[in-house]
Amino acid sequence: QVQLVESGGDLVQAGGSLRLSCVASGIRESIYTMAWYRQAPGKQRESVAVISGGGTNYVDSVKGRFTISRDNAKYTVYLQMNSLKPEDTAVYYCKMISQHLNSYWGRGTQVTVSS
């Protein structure tokens, strides 16, 4: 059974940093794209950062503050978040898309940034 488990979410003051991790298990195919999404209360889920063979891509609001990276051998994706702002408060989800275009989601980790 495929499982994606996020970790690293926490309560942090504005200006602080967090590093999120997402580890996948049970996947028996190569992963082409890994991504982080977030969903704030009352808002739609949005893509935050994506990493694939073509490089990385970020939503404008996090450019220069967040960095996505991956370890293919460990089926793991990371999100380094610096200079956090209260508007970064959300549940953060990881997503992985395989070479056969199967999509897998984690259950999320809460990030809360206090002002």
VOPAGU-2260 file (C-alpha; in pm, 1 decimal, decimal comma):
REM VOPAGU-2260
SITE   aa  ch    i         X         Y         Z
SITE  GLN   A    0       0,0       0,0       0,0
SITE  VAL   A    1     133,1     342,2     -96,6
SITE  GLN   A    2     183,5     590,6     183,0
SITE  LEU   A    3     319,9     943,0     184,3
SITE  VAL   A    4     395,8    1082,8     527,4
SITE  GLU   A    5     477,4    1447,2     584,1
SITE  SER   A    6     660,0    1576,6     889,6
SITE  GLY   A    7     820,8    1895,4    1015,9
SITE  GLY   A    8     516,1    2115,9    1056,6
SITE  ASP   A    9     511,4    2326,8    1369,8
SITE  LEU   A   10     418,8    2657,6    1530,1
SITE  VAL   A   11     684,9    2918,3    1455,2
SITE  GLN   A   12     719,1    3293,3    1487,7
SITE  ALA   A   13     724,9    3517,5    1183,5
SITE  GLY   A   14    1073,2    3529,7    1036,9
SITE  GLY   A   15    1150,4    3176,6    1147,1
SITE  SER   A   16    1230,4    2866,3     945,4
SITE  LEU   A   17    1096,5    2515,5     909,5
SITE  ARG   A   18    1197,1    2216,3     701,6
SITE  LEU   A   19     923,5    1984,7     584,6
SITE  SER   A   20     988,5    1628,1     476,9
SITE  CYS   A   21     771,4    1380,7     290,0
SITE  VAL   A   22     865,8    1015,0     268,8
SITE  ALA   A   23     689,4     771,5      38,4
SITE  SER   A   24     663,8     398,0      89,2
SITE  GLY   A   25     507,1     121,5    -114,1
SITE  ILE   A   26     568,2     290,0    -450,1
SITE  ARG   A   27     703,7      48,7    -707,0
SITE  GLU   A   28     771,1     288,4    -991,5
SITE  SER   A   29     989,6     586,9   -1058,6
SITE  ILE   A   30     864,4     925,7    -949,1
SITE  TYR   A   31     897,1    1200,8   -1205,0
SITE  THR   A   32     745,5    1496,8   -1024,5
SITE  MET   A   33     737,1    1582,9    -656,0
SITE  ALA   A   34     552,0    1882,2    -522,2
SITE  TRP   A   35     430,0    2066,3    -216,4
SITE  TYR   A   36      82,4    2213,6    -191,9
SITE  ARG   A   37     -84,7    2404,6      88,2
SITE  GLN   A   38    -436,1    2482,1     195,6
SITE  ALA   A   39    -523,3    2762,5     432,0
SITE  PRO   A   40    -860,4    2774,2     612,1
SITE  GLY   A   41   -1135,1    2882,7     374,9
SITE  LYS   A   42    -905,3    2878,2      72,9
SITE  GLN   A   43    -839,7    2640,8    -213,8
SITE  ARG   A   44    -538,9    2415,8    -214,6
SITE  GLU   A   45    -254,0    2576,9    -407,2
SITE  SER   A   46      70,8    2454,0    -552,2
SITE  VAL   A   47     367,3    2595,2    -361,5
SITE  ALA   A   48     670,7    2427,8    -516,8
SITE  VAL   A   49     735,5    2163,3    -779,9
SITE  ILE   A   50    1049,4    1970,8    -869,5
SITE  SER   A   51    1083,3    1750,4   -1175,8
SITE  GLY   A   52    1329,1    1665,0   -1448,3
SITE  GLY   A   53    1277,2    2012,2   -1584,1
SITE  GLY   A   54    1384,5    2187,4   -1269,6
SITE  THR   A   55    1192,1    2368,0    -998,1
SITE  ASN   A   56     899,4    2604,1    -995,1
SITE  TYR   A   57     752,1    2814,6    -714,8
SITE  VAL   A   58     441,7    3018,5    -656,0
SITE  ASP   A   59     535,6    3386,9    -658,3
SITE  SER   A   60     454,4    3437,4    -290,4
SITE  VAL   A   61     732,9    3201,6    -176,0
SITE  LYS   A   62    1004,6    3271,7    -432,2
SITE  GLY   A   63    1333,5    3349,7    -264,1
SITE  ARG   A   64    1212,1    3210,5      70,3
SITE  PHE   A   65    1128,2    2843,8       4,5
SITE  THR   A   66    1346,4    2575,4    -152,5
SITE  ILE   A   67    1226,8    2236,0    -271,4
SITE  SER   A   68    1467,3    1943,0    -301,5
SITE  ARG   A   69    1443,7    1568,8    -339,4
SITE  ASP   A   70    1622,5    1241,9    -274,4
SITE  ASN   A   71    1509,0     998,2    -540,0
SITE  ALA   A   72    1673,4     697,6    -380,2
SITE  LYS   A   73    1478,0     759,6     -60,4
SITE  TYR   A   74    1149,9     863,8    -229,3
SITE  THR   A   75    1169,9    1180,1     -23,3
SITE  VAL   A   76    1094,5    1543,0     -95,9
SITE  TYR   A   77    1185,1    1838,0     125,2
SITE  LEU   A   78    1066,9    2193,7     158,1
SITE  GLN   A   79    1298,5    2439,1     331,4
SITE  MET   A   80    1094,2    2739,1     438,8
SITE  ASN   A   81    1272,9    3054,7     552,2
SITE  SER   A   82    1151,1    3400,8     647,3
SITE  LEU   A   83     809,4    3260,4     726,0
SITE  LYS   A   84     510,2    3492,4     728,0
SITE  PRO   A   85     170,2    3458,6     895,7
SITE  GLU   A   86      16,9    3415,8     550,1
SITE  ASP   A   87     219,5    3095,9     509,4
SITE  THR   A   88      -3,7    2936,0     773,8
SITE  ALA   A   89    -169,7    2631,6     618,3
SITE  VAL   A   90    -175,8    2256,7     601,6
SITE  TYR   A   91     106,5    2150,5     371,7
SITE  TYR   A   92      65,3    1841,5     153,9
SITE  CYS   A   93     315,6    1658,6     -59,1
SITE  LYS   A   94     228,7    1505,5    -394,0
SITE  MET   A   95     421,3    1264,3    -611,1
SITE  ILE   A   96     349,3    1180,5    -974,8
SITE  SER   A   97     498,8     866,6   -1119,4
SITE  GLN   A   98     640,8     798,5   -1462,4
SITE  HIS   A   99     305,7     630,4   -1540,0
SITE  LEU   A  100     119,5     946,1   -1427,2
SITE  ASN   A  101     -16,6     794,9   -1104,8
SITE  SER   A  102     -66,3    1062,7    -838,0
SITE  TYR   A  103      -7,0    1008,1    -470,1
SITE  TRP   A  104     -88,5    1247,1    -185,6
SITE  GLY   A  105      13,5    1272,0     176,3
SITE  ARG   A  106    -224,9    1359,1     457,9
SITE  GLY   A  107     -65,6    1690,8     540,7
SITE  THR   A  108     128,6    1863,1     814,0
SITE  GLN   A  109      20,7    2182,7     988,0
SITE  VAL   A  110     237,7    2492,6     964,9
SITE  THR   A  111     134,8    2786,5    1181,8
SITE  VAL   A  112     321,9    3115,8    1173,3
SITE  SER   A  113     247,2    3363,0    1450,5
SITE  SER   A  114     292,9    3736,6    1408,5
